[in-house]
Amino acid sequence: MIIGDVVGNVWATRKNDSLIGLKLMIVRRIDVCLNEEKESFVAADLVGAGIGERVLVATGSSARQSAELEHALVDASIIGIIDEVDVPGNHQ
């Protein structure tokens, strides 16, 4: 799983039928141990995350392990909104 910050939305008027009804968000991966921002990617939002929230993202085949995404063409899905991250020795 990946920790990231939601930084934007994606709107697509034309898309594969498997994506209809899905909210697509831009997530910037975070390395919480080094407090560094990494690459950005698109993820299907399953939990109602908003811009500025820190989220937990499943990738690969695990991203499709919900009824909403069983046949969807996605490789990343937001599966949780993070309240707090605690890394000993690293105060965020």
Summary of the structure (lengths in Angstrom):
residues: 92
radius of gyration: 13.6
end to end distance: 19.4
largest distance: 46.8
contacts: 240
relative contact order: 0.28
helix: 12%
strand: 46%
